[in-house]
Amino acid sequence: MNKEQKYEEAYAQLHDIVRKLENDEYDIDEIAAQLKTAQRLIKLCKDKLSKAEAEISKIQAEQDQQ
């Protein structure tokens, strides 16, 4: 994927995969591929949340110094 995926898009895609897994909508051949995609999406979401948390902490620290 050339364009960096937004958190909201990744979360929605992950939610869709989970819903389909829970409802047995994937055949056995698709499950492994979807689990790999889910794993990638989870990492992307965690990374984005960690980055946002670090940015918020930095802003708060800067405000505390003023």
N, C-alpha and C positions, 0 to 999 in steps of 0.2 A: 504494500500500500504506500503510495507516494505521499499523500497528505496525511499528516498526523491526525489520528482519530481523537475526537473529543471524548471527554469522560462520559457525558450523557449518552453518546452514541454507543460507546463500549459497554456501558452498564445495560442499556436497552437490549443490545445484542446478547449479552450474557444472560439476562433475564429470559429472553426468548429461548435460548438453548436449554436452560434449566427447565422451563415450562414444558418444552417438547420432550425432554428426557423423562420428566415425571409422568407425562401422558403417553409414554411409549410411542412417540411419533417418529422416531428414527429406527431404521432397520439396523441390523447388527453391523453391517458394513460402514454405516455412517457414524456410529457411536464413537469409535476411536478418534476419528477426524474432529468431531464436535467437541470431544473432551480436550483435545490439543488446542482447539480454538478457545475454549473456555479458559484453559490454563493461561493462554497468552493474554486474554482479556482481563483476567483477575490480576495478573502482574501489572498490566497497563493501568488499571484503576488504582491499585495500591501505590504505584509510583506517582501518579498524578495527585493522589491525596497526600502523600508524604511531601511532595514538592509544595503543594498549597499550604500545608501546615508549617513548613519551614519559612515560607514567605510571610505568613501571618505572624509567626514568632519574631521574625526580623523587624517587621513593621511595628509590632508592639514594643520591642526593645528600643527602637529608635524613638518612639513616642515617649517612653519612660525617661529617656535621657534629656528630653526637652524641658 
